[in-house]
Amino acid sequence: MMIRVVLLCFVFTIPAVVISGEETIYEILQANGLPLGIFPKGVKDFRFNGETGRFLVYLNHSCDARYETELHYGVNITGTVGYGEMSELSGILAKDLFLWFPVKGIRVDVPGSGLIVFDVGVVRKQYSLSLFETPRDCVAVRGENKVQSSVLPLYQVDQTLGRDVV
């Protein structure tokens, strides 16, 4: 009887996704039903907690990658990965029109639909899953001059002349 209790305790403490020290972030994505191309080429290092799903990805530099839209990746990207989705994301921006929106989550829609959905807060953008099959090249960004939608000023006051400048 004691052996059964110990065995049951052991079985229930195993994380849903077992990660060996040799796996790459791309293998972790694949094991969780996510496409490899969510992260660009140039991942320098990463940390992953198999029990909580929390991850931290380190890139060589902040960069922009072109898909159907443009995505900006910061040097550090954090979030939580679960089967078919990533949530609590930080470090990824998506361009829509002329504005950059922080990506809050990514999920593979119904697996057979061939769609991936990016949650940018106010709107959800759907893309073809095939766009994210392989990691993309990422063009280094020198200055962080991304204008986020939440901080876009309508006008600026010219301090020297006291006039509004549109």
GUKEKOL-977592 format. One record per residue (C-alpha): residue in three letters; x, y, z. Coordinates in Angstrom, 2 decimals. Each point is the difference from the previous one (the first is absolute). Last residue first. Example, Ala and Ser with C-alpha at 12.3 -4.5 7.8 and 13.67 -1.06 7.14 Angstrom:
# GUKEKOL-977592
<atom><code>SER</code><east>13.67</east><north>-1.06</north><up>7.14</up></atom>
<atom><code>ALA</code><east>-1.37</east><north>-3.44</north><up>0.66</up></atom>
***
This chain:
# GUKEKOL-977592
<atom><code>VAL</code><east>0.94</east><north>69.27</north><up>-35.25</up></atom>
<atom><code>VAL</code><east>2.02</east><north>2.75</north><up>1.68</up></atom>
<atom><code>ASP</code><east>-1.83</east><north>2.08</north><up>2.54</up></atom>
<atom><code>ARG</code><east>1.60</east><north>3.38</north><up>0.58</up></atom>
<atom><code>GLY</code><east>1.84</east><north>1.41</north><up>3.03</up></atom>
<atom><code>LEU</code><east>2.96</east><north>1.17</north><up>-2.15</up></atom>
<atom><code>THR</code><east>2.94</east><north>-1.59</north><up>1.81</up></atom>
<atom><code>GLN</code><east>-1.97</east><north>-2.76</north><up>1.74</up></atom>
<atom><code>ASP</code><east>-1.59</east><north>-1.36</north><up>-3.19</up></atom>
<atom><code>VAL</code><east>-2.95</east><north>-1.90</north><up>1.44</up></atom>
<atom><code>GLN</code><east>-0.56</east><north>-3.49</north><up>-1.39</up></atom>
<atom><code>TYR</code><east>-3.15</east><north>-1.41</north><up>-1.48</up></atom>
<atom><code>LEU</code><east>-2.06</east><north>-3.17</north><up>0.05</up></atom>
<atom><code>PRO</code><east>2.60</east><north>-1.91</north><up>2.00</up></atom>
<atom><code>LEU</code><east>0.34</east><north>-3.77</north><up>-0.59</up></atom>
<atom><code>VAL</code><east>0.67</east><north>-1.64</north><up>3.35</up></atom>
<atom><code>SER</code><east>-2.52</east><north>-2.84</north><up>-0.06</up></atom>
<atom><code>SER</code><east>0.65</east><north>-0.83</north><up>-3.65</up></atom>
<atom><code>GLN</code><east>3.66</east><north>-0.72</north><up>0.51</up></atom>
<atom><code>VAL</code><east>2.50</east><north>2.03</north><up>-2.00</up></atom>
<atom><code>LYS</code><east>3.07</east><north>-2.13</north><up>-0.65</up></atom>
<atom><code>ASN</code><east>3.22</east><north>2.00</north><up>0.10</up></atom>
<atom><code>GLU</code><east>2.21</east><north>-2.51</north><up>1.78</up></atom>
<atom><code>GLY</code><east>3.19</east><north>0.83</north><up>-1.84</up></atom>
<atom><code>ARG</code><east>2.25</east><north>-2.53</north><up>-1.73</up></atom>
<atom><code>VAL</code><east>-2.46</east><north>-2.63</north><up>-1.22</up></atom>
<atom><code>ALA</code><east>1.53</east><north>-3.21</north><up>-1.30</up></atom>
<atom><code>VAL</code><east>-1.82</east><north>-1.71</north><up>-2.86</up></atom>
<atom><code>CYS</code><east>-1.48</east><north>-3.38</north><up>0.99</up></atom>
<atom><code>ASP</code><east>0.22</east><north>-3.01</north><up>-2.23</up></atom>
<atom><code>ARG</code><east>-3.08</east><north>-2.12</north><up>0.40</up></atom>
<atom><code>PRO</code><east>-0.52</east><north>-3.18</north><up>2.03</up></atom>
<atom><code>THR</code><east>-1.91</east><north>-2.66</north><up>-1.97</up></atom>
<atom><code>GLU</code><east>-3.68</east><north>-0.92</north><up>-0.14</up></atom>
<atom><code>PHE</code><east>-1.23</east><north>3.48</north><up>0.97</up></atom>
<atom><code>LEU</code><east>-1.49</east><north>1.15</north><up>-3.32</up></atom>
<atom><code>SER</code><east>-1.65</east><north>-3.46</north><up>-0.37</up></atom>
<atom><code>LEU</code><east>-2.26</east><north>0.80</north><up>2.96</up></atom>
<atom><code>SER</code><east>-1.82</east><north>2.53</north><up>-2.15</up></atom>
<atom><code>TYR</code><east>-0.66</east><north>3.14</north><up>1.96</up></atom>
<atom><code>GLN</code><east>-2.79</east><north>1.24</north><up>2.25</up></atom>
<atom><code>LYS</code><east>0.25</east><north>3.31</north><up>1.88</up></atom>
<atom><code>ARG</code><east>-1.86</east><north>0.53</north><up>3.26</up></atom>
<atom><code>VAL</code><east>-0.93</east><north>3.53</north><up>0.98</up></atom>
<atom><code>VAL</code><east>0.11</east><north>2.35</north><up>2.97</up></atom>
<atom><code>GLY</code><east>2.61</east><north>-1.96</north><up>1.89</up></atom>
<atom><code>VAL</code><east>2.45</east><north>-1.15</north><up>-2.65</up></atom>
<atom><code>ASP</code><east>-1.10</east><north>-3.64</north><up>-0.01</up></atom>
<atom><code>PHE</code><east>1.70</east><north>-1.83</north><up>-2.87</up></atom>
<atom><code>VAL</code><east>-1.97</east><north>-2.91</north><up>-1.50</up></atom>
<atom><code>ILE</code><east>1.45</east><north>-2.87</north><up>-2.04</up></atom>
<atom><code>LEU</code><east>-2.06</east><north>-1.64</north><up>-2.72</up></atom>
<atom><code>GLY</code><east>0.28</east><north>-3.32</north><up>-1.86</up></atom>
<atom><code>SER</code><east>-3.55</east><north>-0.98</north><up>0.96</up></atom>
<atom><code>GLY</code><east>0.88</east><north>-3.57</north><up>1.03</up></atom>
<atom><code>PRO</code><east>1.47</east><north>1.04</north><up>3.35</up></atom>
<atom><code>VAL</code><east>-2.97</east><north>2.22</north><up>0.97</up></atom>
<atom><code>ASP</code><east>1.81</east><north>3.28</north><up>0.51</up></atom>
<atom><code>VAL</code><east>3.67</east><north>-0.16</north><up>0.86</up></atom>
<atom><code>ARG</code><east>0.51</east><north>2.55</north><up>2.68</up></atom>
<atom><code>ILE</code><east>2.12</east><north>3.07</north><up>0.59</up></atom>
<atom><code>GLY</code><east>-0.32</east><north>2.40</north><up>2.91</up></atom>
<atom><code>LYS</code><east>0.63</east><north>3.56</north><up>1.16</up></atom>
<atom><code>VAL</code><east>1.65</east><north>1.36</north><up>-3.14</up></atom>
<atom><code>PRO</code><east>0.82</east><north>3.65</north><up>0.63</up></atom>
<atom><code>PHE</code><east>-1.32</east><north>2.24</north><up>-2.80</up></atom>
<atom><code>TRP</code><east>2.21</east><north>2.02</north><up>-2.35</up></atom>
<atom><code>LEU</code><east>-1.68</east><north>2.65</north><up>-2.13</up></atom>
<atom><code>PHE</code><east>0.29</east><north>0.98</north><up>-3.65</up></atom>
<atom><code>LEU</code><east>-2.67</east><north>-2.32</north><up>-1.44</up></atom>
<atom><code>ASP</code><east>0.29</east><north>-2.96</north><up>2.33</up></atom>
<atom><code>LYS</code><east>3.44</east><north>-0.95</north><up>1.26</up></atom>
<atom><code>ALA</code><east>0.31</east><north>-2.76</north><up>2.57</up></atom>
<atom><code>LEU</code><east>2.17</east><north>0.34</north><up>3.13</up></atom>
<atom><code>ILE</code><east>1.68</east><north>-2.82</north><up>1.93</up></atom>
<atom><code>GLY</code><east>1.89</east><north>0.42</north><up>3.29</up></atom>
<atom><code>SER</code><east>-2.75</east><north>-0.95</north><up>2.42</up></atom>
<atom><code>LEU</code><east>-2.35</east><north>-2.93</north><up>-0.13</up></atom>
<atom><code>GLU</code><east>-2.43</east><north>-0.96</north><up>2.76</up></atom>
<atom><code>SER</code><east>-1.25</east><north>-2.82</north><up>-2.22</up></atom>
<atom><code>MET</code><east>1.30</east><north>-2.55</north><up>-2.50</up></atom>
<atom><code>GLU</code><east>-2.32</east><north>-2.56</north><up>-1.54</up></atom>
<atom><code>GLY</code><east>-0.47</east><north>-3.40</north><up>-1.60</up></atom>
<atom><code>TYR</code><east>0.92</east><north>-2.00</north><up>3.10</up></atom>
<atom><code>GLY</code><east>1.18</east><north>2.45</north><up>2.59</up></atom>
<atom><code>VAL</code><east>2.82</east><north>2.54</north><up>-0.07</up></atom>
<atom><code>THR</code><east>0.33</east><north>2.88</north><up>2.43</up></atom>
<atom><code>GLY</code><east>1.75</east><north>3.23</north><up>-0.79</up></atom>
<atom><code>THR</code><east>3.29</east><north>1.83</north><up>-0.34</up></atom>
<atom><code>ILE</code><east>2.00</east><north>1.45</north><up>-2.88</up></atom>
<atom><code>ASN</code><east>3.35</east><north>1.69</north><up>0.60</up></atom>
<atom><code>VAL</code><east>1.99</east><north>1.79</north><up>-2.76</up></atom>
<atom><code>GLY</code><east>-3.23</east><north>1.44</north><up>-1.37</up></atom>
<atom><code>TYR</code><east>-1.71</east><north>-1.52</north><up>-3.03</up></atom>
<atom><code>HIS</code><east>-1.83</east><north>2.20</north><up>-2.50</up></atom>
<atom><code>LEU</code><east>-2.52</east><north>-1.64</north><up>-2.33</up></atom>
<atom><code>GLU</code><east>-0.88</east><north>1.25</north><up>-3.48</up></atom>
<atom><code>THR</code><east>-3.12</east><north>-1.22</north><up>-1.75</up></atom>
<atom><code>GLU</code><east>-0.58</east><north>-2.89</north><up>-2.37</up></atom>
<atom><code>TYR</code><east>3.36</east><north>-1.12</north><up>1.44</up></atom>
<atom><code>ARG</code><east>2.94</east><north>2.39</north><up>0.22</up></atom>
<atom><code>ALA</code><east>2.35</east><north>-0.15</north><up>2.96</up></atom>
<atom><code>ASP</code><east>1.29</east><north>2.98</north><up>1.99</up></atom>
<atom><code>CYS</code><east>2.85</east><north>-0.14</north><up>2.49</up></atom>
<atom><code>SER</code><east>1.19</east><north>0.51</north><up>3.55</up></atom>
<atom><code>HIS</code><east>3.41</east><north>-1.58</north><up>0.42</up></atom>
<atom><code>ASN</code><east>1.57</east><north>-3.44</north><up>0.57</up></atom>
<atom><code>LEU</code><east>-3.35</east><north>-1.25</north><up>1.28</up></atom>
<atom><code>TYR</code><east>-0.73</east><north>-1.23</north><up>3.54</up></atom>
<atom><code>VAL</code><east>-3.19</east><north>-2.00</north><up>0.60</up></atom>
<atom><code>LEU</code><east>-1.62</east><north>-0.24</north><up>3.43</up></atom>
<atom><code>PHE</code><east>-2.59</east><north>-2.67</north><up>0.69</up></atom>
<atom><code>ARG</code><east>-2.79</east><north>-0.80</north><up>2.43</up></atom>
<atom><code>GLY</code><east>-1.82</east><north>-3.31</north><up>-0.65</up></atom>
<atom><code>THR</code><east>-0.58</east><north>-0.51</north><up>3.73</up></atom>
<atom><code>GLU</code><east>1.32</east><north>-3.56</north><up>0.37</up></atom>
<atom><code>GLY</code><east>2.31</east><north>-0.08</north><up>-3.01</up></atom>
<atom><code>ASN</code><east>1.78</east><north>3.19</north><up>1.06</up></atom>
<atom><code>PHE</code><east>1.89</east><north>1.31</north><up>-3.01</up></atom>
<atom><code>ARG</code><east>3.08</east><north>2.20</north><up>-0.33</up></atom>
<atom><code>PHE</code><east>1.41</east><north>1.11</north><up>-3.31</up></atom>
<atom><code>ASP</code><east>3.25</east><north>0.85</north><up>-1.76</up></atom>
<atom><code>LYS</code><east>1.35</east><north>1.75</north><up>-3.08</up></atom>
<atom><code>VAL</code><east>-3.10</east><north>-0.27</north><up>-2.18</up></atom>
<atom><code>GLY</code><east>1.19</east><north>1.43</north><up>-3.33</up></atom>
<atom><code>LYS</code><east>-2.60</east><north>-1.32</north><up>-2.42</up></atom>
<atom><code>PRO</code><east>-3.47</east><north>1.34</north><up>0.66</up></atom>
<atom><code>PHE</code><east>-2.49</east><north>-1.22</north><up>2.60</up></atom>
<atom><code>ILE</code><east>-3.54</east><north>-0.96</north><up>-1.04</up></atom>
<atom><code>GLY</code><east>1.62</east><north>-1.85</north><up>-2.90</up></atom>
<atom><code>LEU</code><east>0.10</east><north>-3.42</north><up>1.64</up></atom>
<atom><code>PRO</code><east>-3.78</east><north>-0.41</north><up>-0.09</up></atom>
<atom><code>LEU</code><east>-1.86</east><north>-0.81</north><up>3.22</up></atom>
<atom><code>GLY</code><east>-1.43</east><north>-3.37</north><up>1.03</up></atom>
<atom><code>ASN</code><east>1.68</east><north>-0.02</north><up>3.42</up></atom>
<atom><code>ALA</code><east>2.71</east><north>-2.51</north><up>-0.96</up></atom>
<atom><code>GLN</code><east>0.73</east><north>2.20</north><up>-3.05</up></atom>
<atom><code>LEU</code><east>0.52</east><north>3.09</north><up>2.14</up></atom>
<atom><code>ILE</code><east>2.28</east><north>-1.94</north><up>2.36</up></atom>
<atom><code>GLU</code><east>1.97</east><north>-1.31</north><up>-2.99</up></atom>
<atom><code>TYR</code><east>0.44</east><north>3.59</north><up>-1.25</up></atom>
<atom><code>ILE</code><east>1.18</east><north>1.13</north><up>3.43</up></atom>
<atom><code>THR</code><east>2.76</east><north>-2.59</north><up>-0.26</up></atom>
<atom><code>GLU</code><east>0.17</east><north>-3.24</north><up>1.94</up></atom>
<atom><code>GLU</code><east>3.24</east><north>-1.19</north><up>1.62</up></atom>
<atom><code>GLY</code><east>-0.87</east><north>0.53</north><up>3.67</up></atom>
<atom><code>SER</code><east>-2.94</east><north>-2.35</north><up>-0.36</up></atom>
<atom><code>ILE</code><east>-3.53</east><north>1.28</north><up>0.14</up></atom>
<atom><code>VAL</code><east>-2.94</east><north>-2.10</north><up>1.12</up></atom>
<atom><code>VAL</code><east>-3.26</east><north>1.61</north><up>-1.06</up></atom>
<atom><code>ALA</code><east>-2.94</east><north>-0.61</north><up>2.32</up></atom>
<atom><code>PRO</code><east>2.21</east><north>0.11</north><up>3.08</up></atom>
<atom><code>ILE</code><east>0.40</east><north>-3.21</north><up>2.05</up></atom>
<atom><code>THR</code><east>-1.35</east><north>0.53</north><up>3.52</up></atom>
<atom><code>PHE</code><east>-3.14</east><north>-2.10</north><up>-0.50</up></atom>
<atom><code>VAL</code><east>1.94</east><north>-3.13</north><up>-1.01</up></atom>
<atom><code>PHE</code><east>2.33</east><north>0.22</north><up>3.01</up></atom>
<atom><code>CYS</code><east>-2.86</east><north>0.34</north><up>2.47</up></atom>
<atom><code>LEU</code><east>-1.72</east><north>-2.98</north><up>-1.62</up></atom>
<atom><code>LEU</code><east>3.17</east><north>-2.12</north><up>0.32</up></atom>
<atom><code>VAL</code><east>0.43</east><north>0.97</north><up>3.65</up></atom>
<atom><code>VAL</code><east>-3.63</east><north>-0.88</north><up>0.74</up></atom>
<atom><code>ARG</code><east>0.27</east><north>-3.30</north><up>-1.91</up></atom>
<atom><code>ILE</code><east>3.23</east><north>-0.95</north><up>1.83</up></atom>
<atom><code>MET</code><east>-1.67</east><north>0.62</north><up>3.36</up></atom>
<atom><code>MET</code><east>-2.81</east><north>-2.43</north><up>-0.88</up></atom>
***
